[in-house]
Amino acid sequence: MGSSGNGFANNGNGQKGLLAAIEHRWRFLNGFVRHPNTVGAVAPSSKALAAAVCEPLTRAPRPVCVLEVGAGTGAVTRHLGSLLTEEDELDVCEIDHDFADIIEHGVLNKPPFARMMARHRVHMLRMPVQALPGCGKYDFVISGLPLTAFELQDVEAVFAVIRRVLKPGGVFSYFEYQWLRRTSRMLALGKRRDRIRAVNSYLTQNLRQHKFAGKNVLLNFPPAHAHHLRFDN
Ligand SMILES: C[S@@+](CC[C@H](N)C(=O)[O-])C[C@H]1O[C@@H](n2cnc3c(N)ncnc32)[C@H](O)[C@@H]1O
């Protein structure tokens, strides 16, 4: 089976898959225009970036319990579909209802997720990540959240929730666009500059303390870097 850069089917149903990919890109761009600071990107992640951010999961003993946060139109969710089995569990958290509809109806209710759905092993959580309940549930948290566009207190709240919901030894993976923090720090002025500096210093400190692996991904627009962190090391 062939697939486009974002994992849409592109075989016998090639035209349908291509139209769906174009529609999802259009809706993603629309989402960015409506809520630039929440969406934080003009295009969904490429297949290469989705693979890089999910990489630690490929080597994990099964079953695994995974949380995806900031799922957008499902570029990473689709990739997770190729990695997870019926024994695994996936919760997908997305704040934007239009994007959550696309994921629920266009991804989770279709193969390869439909069987996990039927066994209630996949859940769509339509809420801000900051409101997630629970403690020590997940082996992996995979994030597409645009952390560099957030206020410092939101980034701190997100990290606190992620640390709370991860099992001991669990892995937090996220990506950021290359050079974004450095260039926006140089170009921003006034309060925006202060915000970027504060967020940058918080993220840098967490990466120094907790990052155990990472990968540059040039095959993405814009090029990105996937970070993998473990908090109790
Ligand atoms: C850059 S997009 C990433 C989409 C997708 N993961 C990808 O890689 O293509 C960021 C997503 O995070 C979502 N988001 C932003 N703030 C959020 C929050 N506090 N809780 C949950 N989702 C949030 C946005 O609605 C958007 O869909």
The ligand as an ORCA input file, in Angstrom:
! r2SCAN-3c Opt
* xyz 0 1
  C       0.807     21.970     15.934
  S      -0.806     21.258     16.104
  C      -0.252     19.569     16.039
  C      -1.192     18.656     15.353
  C      -0.711     17.241     15.108
  N      -0.277     16.576     16.309
  C       0.380     17.195     14.083
  O       1.504     16.858     14.477
  O       0.130     17.465     12.918
  C      -1.210     21.528     17.813
  C      -2.537     20.995     18.283
  O      -2.620     21.150     19.703
  C      -3.966     21.486     20.039
  N      -3.958     22.137     21.360
  C      -3.481     23.374     21.669
  N      -3.600     23.621     22.974
  C      -4.147     22.516     23.534
  C      -4.487     22.147     24.873
  N      -4.299     22.996     25.893
  N      -5.010     20.921     25.091
  C      -5.201     20.050     24.060
  N      -4.900     20.334     22.769
  C      -4.380     21.557     22.503
  C      -4.403     22.411     18.910
  O      -5.801     22.510     18.822
  C      -3.761     21.714     17.713
  O      -4.616     20.780     17.158
*
